[in-house]
Amino acid sequence: MRYAAIDIGSNAVRLLIVNIIEREGEITFKKDTLIRVPLRLGDDAFLLNNLSERKAKQLTQTMIAFSNLMEVFLSGMKQKSI
């Protein structure tokens, strides 16, 4: 089984994809992929109290890219299990 998590921070946006393995009642997590995009959202947020259009567009593009990557990673997992 695979899970993905997205962390939107003031310095970077990260996508973590992990494999969850269950054997003999024990569950372990194994990192598959970690992608970090340094958007520096805090530059706007802390100085202007909001995001500029440019930073908002970069964040939107990053989230779309992460969504596409998750679709590929998760569909690859489904194909392997068949």
N, C-alpha and C positions, 0 to 999 in steps of 0.2 A: 504494500500500500504506500502511496506517496502523498505527502502534504506540502503545501506551499504557504509561506507567510511573507507579507510585505511590511517593512518598517519604514515609515516616512518620518525622517528626523530633520533637524534644522540644518544639518551639514550634508546629508546624503540620503538617498532612497535605496533600500536594499531588498532584494528578493532572495529568499532562502527556500530551497526545495530539499526535503529530506525523505529518505526511505524509512518506513517503519516496519521492523521485522519482529515477528512473534514466533518464538521457538520454545516449546516445552513450558508454556505459561510465562515466559520472560519476554518483555518488550524492550527492544533497543531502537535507538534512532541513529541513522547514519546519514551524515550530510552528503548530498549529491551535488548540489550546485549553490553557489553564493555569488550573486551579481550586485555590484555596488555602482551607483551612478551619483557622482558628487554634484548635486544641484545647488547647494548653498542657499536653501530657502530662508535660512535665518537672516541672511544679509538684508532681505526686504522686510521680513516679519518683525525683527527687532528694531529696525530703524524707522519703518513706515507704518507699522501695525497692520500690514496686509501684504499680499503678494502682488508684484507687478504683473502686467499682462504677459510679459516675456517669461517670467518664472512659472506662472500658471500654465502657460502653453507647454513649457518644458516638462512640467510635472504630468500634464495630461498625456503627452507623447510617451513619457517613461511608463506610465500606467498601462497604456495601450500595448507597448512593447512587452511589458511583463505579462499582460494577459495573453498575448500571442505565445510567449515562451511557455507559460503554464499549460496552455492548450496542447502544445507539442509534447511537453514532458509527460503530462497526464494521459494523453491519448497513446503515447508510446508504451506506457505502463499497461493500459488496457489490452493492447495488442499482444504484449508478452504473456499475459495471463490466459489468453485463449488457446 
